[in-house]
Amino acid sequence: QHVGRVLRCRPGDPLVLFDGSGSEYPAVIERVGRQMVEVRVGEATQPPVESPLDLILGLVMSRGERMDWAIQKACELGVSEVCPLTSRHCEVRLDDDRAGRRVGHWQKVAISASEQSGRTRVAKVRAVQGIEAWVASVAADVLLVAHPGPPSDALRPAAGPRPARVALLVGPEGGLHEAEVDQARQRGFQHFTLGPRILRTETAPMVALSLLQHVWGDLSSV
C-alpha cells in the first residue's frame, strides 16, 4: 500500500529493498496491483552504513509521543538494541498485554526509522523489564549511566582498542533514584554527565548517542 497507493509508484520505477540484517538490494517494479507490488530484485550489496559500534540503549519509559521520538532518533543514530525499562520514578504503568502492544508499536517505529535513515539493519526493541534486572544482566565492554553530577572522564578515549559494544542507561522524566544509580555503579556502570543543563528524557539519549558515535563510532571523522 505504501509503494503503490501512497508513493504512487508505477512499473519501471526503481526501488532499494533491505532485509533488516545488513543487505540491500536494487529492484525495479514490474507490476502494481490493488493488494500487491511485484519487483525484480538485483544482487545483494552490503553498503557501509552501519556503525562499527554496537550500541545498546536502556531507556526508562516516558509518556505520550516522547518514547516514540526517543526510539526513532536512537535508531537514526545507529543503536542495535532498545530496552524499555521501568523504574521508581517511571510514570508509565503497563500490564503485560499493553506492554506487549507497546513493544510491537515501538518495533514498527524502529523499522520506519531504519528505512528513512538508509540503515540496512533494524534495531531490536526488547520486552519491557525492570531497571534492576536490566542493569544486572546487560553485557558490554563499556557500561554508562547518564546522570547529573560533576564532569566525568567516562567518554575520554583510553589507550588500547576501542570498545566494540557499549550499553547506555537513561532515566525517566523525574530522573533515576540514587539507589538505582548506586546499583548501576556496583555493576560496573560509569557515571557521565551531559553538560551543565538538565535534558529531557527524549533529548538525553540523542545527545549521549551522538557523543558515543563521535568518540568510538562512525561520526569520529565527520
C-alpha positions in Angstrom: 0.0 0.0 0.0 2.8 2.4 0.8 4.6 1.8 -2.5 1.5 1.6 -4.7 -1.0 3.9 -3.1 1.0 6.4 -1.0 4.1 6.8 -3.2 2.0 6.0 -6.4 5.0 4.1 -7.9 4.5 2.5 -11.3 6.1 -0.3 -13.3 9.6 0.6 -14.3 10.3 2.7 -11.1 13.4 1.8 -9.2 13.4 0.8 -5.5 16.0 -0.1 -2.9 15.0 -3.0 -0.6 16.6 -4.1 2.6 16.2 -7.2 4.6 17.0 -5.8 8.1 20.0 -8.0 8.6 22.7 -6.0 6.7 21.9 -6.5 3.0 20.5 -4.1 0.5 19.0 -4.9 -3.0 18.4 -2.7 -6.0 15.0 -3.5 -7.5 12.6 -2.5 -10.3 8.8 -2.5 -10.1 7.3 -4.9 -12.6 3.6 -4.8 -11.6 1.4 -2.8 -9.2 -1.9 -4.4 -8.1 -4.6 -3.5 -5.6 -3.0 -5.6 -2.8 0.5 -6.3 -4.1 3.6 -5.0 -5.8 5.9 -7.3 -7.8 9.5 -6.3 -8.3 12.6 -7.7 -10.0 15.3 -8.0 -7.4 19.0 -7.4 -8.2 22.2 -8.7 -6.5 22.7 -8.1 -2.8 25.1 -5.4 -1.6 26.4 -4.5 1.9 26.7 -0.7 2.0 28.9 0.7 4.8 26.0 2.5 6.6 26.1 0.6 9.9 28.2 1.8 12.8 31.1 -0.4 14.0 30.0 0.4 17.5 27.3 -1.9 18.9 25.1 0.4 20.9 22.5 -0.9 23.5 20.1 1.7 24.9 18.3 1.0 28.2 15.6 3.7 28.3 13.1 4.2 31.1 9.7 4.6 29.5 8.2 8.1 29.1 4.6 9.1 28.4 2.9 10.0 25.1 5.0 10.5 22.0 8.2 11.1 23.8 9.1 7.4 23.8 8.4 7.1 20.1 10.5 10.2 19.4 13.4 8.9 21.5 13.4 5.4 19.9 13.1 7.0 16.4 16.2 9.2 16.9 18.1 6.4 18.7 17.6 4.2 15.6 18.7 7.0 13.3 21.9 7.3 15.4 22.7 3.6 15.0 21.6 1.7 18.1 21.3 -2.0 17.7 19.0 -2.7 20.6 16.5 -0.7 22.7 15.4 -1.9 26.1 12.3 -0.2 27.5 12.6 -0.1 31.3 10.5 0.6 34.4 12.0 2.4 37.4 11.0 4.0 40.7 10.3 7.4 39.1 8.8 6.0 35.9 5.3 7.4 35.4 4.2 4.8 32.8 2.5 1.7 34.2 1.6 -1.1 31.7 0.1 -4.5 32.3 1.5 -7.4 30.3 -1.0 -7.1 27.4 -0.5 -3.3 27.0 3.3 -3.7 27.3 3.3 -6.3 24.5 1.3 -4.0 22.3 3.5 -1.0 23.0 6.7 -3.0 22.2 5.1 -4.0 18.9 4.4 -0.4 18.2 7.9 0.7 19.1 9.3 -2.0 16.8 7.4 -0.5 13.9 8.9 2.9 14.8 12.3 1.3 14.7 11.6 -0.3 11.3 10.4 3.0 9.9 13.4 4.9 11.3 15.8 2.4 9.8 14.0 2.7 6.4 14.0 6.5 6.5 17.7 6.8 7.5 19.0 4.3 5.0 20.1 1.7 7.5 20.4 -1.9 6.5 19.8 -3.3 10.0 16.7 -2.8 12.2 17.2 -2.2 15.9 15.6 -4.8 18.1 13.1 -3.5 20.7 13.2 -5.8 23.7 10.4 -6.6 26.1 9.7 -4.2 29.0 11.6 -5.1 32.1 12.7 -3.5 35.4 15.8 -1.4 35.6 17.3 -3.7 38.3 17.0 -6.8 36.0 18.5 -5.0 33.0 21.4 -3.5 34.9 22.2 -6.9 36.3 22.1 -8.8 33.0 23.3 -6.4 30.3 26.8 -7.2 29.0 29.1 -4.7 27.1 32.7 -3.6 27.0 31.7 -0.2 28.4 28.7 0.5 30.7 27.4 4.1 31.1 24.7 5.7 33.1 23.7 9.3 32.2 23.2 11.1 35.4 23.7 14.8 36.5 26.8 15.4 38.6 30.4 16.6 38.3 32.2 16.2 35.0 33.4 12.7 34.4 36.0 11.3 32.0 33.9 8.3 31.0 33.9 9.2 27.3 37.6 10.2 27.0 39.2 7.7 24.7 41.6 5.5 26.7 44.7 3.8 25.4 44.1 0.5 23.7 41.4 -0.8 21.4 38.1 0.9 21.1 35.1 -0.9 22.7 33.0 -3.0 20.4 29.9 -2.8 22.5 28.6 0.0 24.7 25.5 -0.1 26.9 23.8 3.2 27.9 21.3 3.8 30.7 19.0 6.8 30.5 16.4 7.5 33.2 12.9 8.9 33.2 11.5 12.4 33.3 12.0 12.5 37.1 15.5 11.1 36.9 16.9 8.0 38.3 16.7 7.2 42.1 20.0 7.4 43.8 19.6 3.7 44.8 19.3 2.8 41.1 22.4 4.8 40.3 24.3 3.1 43.1 23.2 -0.3 41.8 24.3 0.5 38.3 27.7 1.7 39.6 28.1 -1.6 41.6 27.5 -3.5 38.4 30.3 -1.5 36.6 28.4 1.4 35.1 30.4 4.6 34.8 28.6 7.9 35.5 28.8 10.6 33.0 27.1 14.0 32.7 25.7 15.6 29.5 26.6 19.1 30.4 25.5 21.8 32.8 21.8 21.8 31.7 19.2 19.2 32.6 18.0 17.5 29.4 14.6 16.0 28.8 14.3 12.2 28.8 13.8 12.2 25.0 16.8 14.6 24.4 19.3 12.9 26.6 19.6 9.7 24.5 20.1 11.7 21.3 22.9 13.8 22.9 24.6 10.8 24.5 24.4 8.5 21.5 25.9 11.3 19.3 28.8 11.6 21.7 29.4 7.9 21.7 29.4 7.7 17.9 31.8 10.7 17.8 34.2 9.1 20.3 34.1 5.5 19.3 31.8 5.1 16.3 31.3 6.3 12.8 30.9 10.0 13.5 34.5 10.4 14.6 35.7 11.6 11.2 32.7 13.8 10.4 
